[in-house]
Each structure stands twice: as structure tokens, then as C-alpha cells.
Amino acid sequence: MASLLKELPSMTTILSVYASLSGLSMLIRTILNEMIPRGMRDFIATKFSDFFATYFSSDFTFFIEDRWQAVENETFRAVEVYLPTKVGPSTKSLLLGTSDTNNITAPPKPGIPIDAKVIDFFQGMRFEWTLCEKEAKKYSFRQKRYFQLKCKKNCREHVMQSYLPHISKIAGSILDRRETLNIYTYDNEDSMWESTVFKHPATFDTLAMDPDQKKLITEDLDLFVQRKEYFRSVGRAWKRGYLFYGPPGTGKSTLVAAIANYLRFNIYDLQLQGVRNDSQLRRILTSTTNRSILLIEDIDCSTKYSRPRNQKEDGKDVSDDDDDDQLDKKISFDPGVSEFRKNLSPSLSYLDITLY
């Protein structure tokens, strides 16, 4: 033991070596600061940090942005609906608000504020959610939002295969039970949809319509909702089109309201007269959300090739057959419209179109 202690360096030697190493490190740091630009130093430091975080950290992070491939990200929307139900004691902040402008006493509904953290547990796994926001680019009118999901690396497969499908299922059931519906109108100046609370008393129980036709529509709506997975399995868009045609006051808008109340879908009311070109129309349509109704009114009066209703051409009345030929061309993008129009009552008349 005594011989071992003799072999150990003295305290003076240790301090001398430490001082030499400290001086050498300061010299190297000074040289690097002089020779390497600050931007390059920050880049190198970031790469080292990322390297150690990737290979020595047990955490993994998912990012879910509000848009995906130029359309609304339905996963983001599902998380946005789901997370307020998981607010608990660990949540330090909460967003509250109501969109019901007709009822000032309506209780506020919870939302997730920017940078707030929400902890969720699923099948024994812990997940940490944070809503983040990026600054808008110069050519963009809106800030980009995204959810950040942190979990353990060994939970990645569970997130993809079990957790996110679970969130989508819960969010869908919440939307089916939502008490308040919204109607959206497009603001061309701000290039965005603006919403207001949709309150219309129309239901299929109160609708003045032939019972057989009413049953036909409700059964078709039920079938459409039930076949969502079928549409996905065959690679088709989950949508259904209806054409309502007839003079004003025959109940077209009331029927749309009844359908919205029946399905609990929001309504997007689009006026084609304000759409400048196909590119703008594409942006407008891709900014709508799933589980909603797109209402395009007076589609026969919306193009330069159309004419006002009941107008004559070259002094002659235009026949109904000519109307049908022009109409079929305009609605050819949705075969379901032309198929279903044959079963609609003539009393639900001329040319409003609703798409799902």
C-alpha cells in the first residue's frame, strides 16, 4: 500500500499539469475563434450536439405540421381535437374561447395555446405534446403551426401503428357529437376561409318532402359515411355529390342545412363568381377540411359560357335538354352528382351543388 502511494503524483504535479492543459485549451480556443468564422463555429457545435442527441439520447420527436403536401393535414386536425380532452394538472396553460356570437353566456371551450405542453398516457407509454408556431414567410398570409410529439425511441412503432390511429378514432367520435357547427365563407382579400356559427333549425323530421325521397337521401348519406374505409381501400376520394336544381324558394338551402345537421358536418359556402382562375380554385378547395360540406351555389351562372336563368339565346328559348347537356359537362368531375340527380324531386330544382 505504501509503495502504491509513493507512485501517485504529488499534488503539485497534478496542479501543474492542470494549469498546462488549461492554458493549452485557452490557446486552442483563441486560435479557433480567430481562424474560424462565428457562423462556421455555430454550425460545428450544432452538428456535435445533434450527433450526441441522436446516438446517445433515448428520446424521439415527431413533427406534425398543419399542412401536408399543399392540403390540410388531417392528422394535425385530429390531434387538435383530441388534446383538449387530455388537459390535466401537468398542463400549465390553457386556451379558452367560444365562437357562438349569438349566445354570450355560452360556456367557453378549451384549446391548446402555443408552447403549452400536454402529457398523455397510452398503453403504459408517456407522450409529451407541444403546439409550436413558425413565423410566416414574406409571401405567406398565415403562420405555420405544428405539433411536436416526444416519446421514447422504442415507442416509435407504437405511435405509428396504435397511438395515432387511436387519436384519429377519438377525434372522429368527438366531431360526430359536436354541438356547434360552423359555416365558412371565403375572403378573397385575405385568401382564407372565415367562419361563423351555423344555426339552422332544419332537420329531416321537419323538412317538407316526400317521405320516400327523404328516406332515399338519408339512406344514401348513411351509406356514404359507413363506406369511408372502402373508399380508402380502393384509392378513391371520400366524397359524395348532390345536385339540387329549381327556382328560388323551393327548399334547396333548407335541404343543405338538414343534411349538415344530420351528418354534423360544417359547411363551406363557395361563390364561384369570385374565383379568378383554376389555380385559385384549387387552393380554395384544398384548404377545406375533411368531414365537411362544400356548397357551390348557382353553378349555372358562374362561368363566362353560362347565361342567366330563363334568358333567351338569339331570341329563342333554350330547351331543358340543352340545359341538361350544359349541366352534365359542368358537373362531370363528380359522377355521383349526375347519377343521384335522377332520383331527386323536380321540386328541389335548378342548380345548386353540394359536395362532401
PECORCOR-V173526 format. One line per field, one symbol per residue. ss: DSSP state (A for helix, B for strand, O for the rest). phi: phi as a letter, one per 40 degrees, with the letter a starting at -180 (. if undefined). psi: psi as a letter, one per 20 degrees, with the letter a starting at -180 (. if undefined). A space follows every 50 residues. Layout:
BEGIN
ss->???
phi->???
psi->???
END
This chain:
BEGIN
ss->OAAAAAAOOOAAAAAAAAAAAAAAAAAAAAAAAAAOOAAAAAAAAAAAAA AAAAAAOOBBBBBBBOBBOOBBOAAAAAAAAAAAAAOOOOOOOOBBBOOO OOOOOOOOBBBOOOOOBBBBBBOOBBBBBBBBBBOOOOOOOOOBBBBBBB BBAAAAAAAAAAAAAAAAAAAAAAAAOOOOBBBBBBBOOOOBBBBBBBOO OOOOOOOOOOAAAAAAAAAAAAAAAAOAAAAAAOOOOOOOBBBBBOOOOO OAAAAAAAAAAAAOOBBBBBOAAAOOOAAAAAAAAAOOOOOBBBBBOOAA AOOOOOOOOOOOBOOBOOOAAAAAAAAAAAOOOOAAAAAAAOOOOOOOBO OBBBBO
phi->.ccccccccccccccccccccccccccccccccccbcdcccccccccccc cccccbcccbbbbbccbbfgbccccccccccccdcbcbdcccaacbiabc ccbcccccbcabccgcbbcbbafgbbbbbbcbabcccdcbcbccbacbbb acdcbdcccccbccccccccccccccbccbbbbbbcccccfacbbaccbb ccbcccccaddccccdcccccccccccdccdcccgbccaabbbbbicdgc hccccccccccccgbcbbcbbcccccacccccccccccbcfabbbbcfcc bbbcccbdcgccbfgbccccccdcccccccbccbcccccccccccdcccc gbbbbb
psi->ghhhhhiqqrhggghggghghggghhgghggghhhpqgghghgghggggh ghhgiiqjqqpqporiqoljrpohgghghhhghhijpahipiqppqrqjn iinijppqqqrorpjqpppqppljqppoqpprpqqqrhjqiqqpqqppop rqhjjghhgghggghgghgghghghhjphpqqppqpohgilqppqqpoop iprhhipnqphghghgghhhgghgghkghgghhjkqpnqpqqppqrrqjj jghhhggggghgilqrpoopohhjphrhghgghghijrrrlrpoooqlhi jiriirqqqjqqpkjqqprhhhghghghhhjiinhhghghhhiqqiilbo lqppq.
END
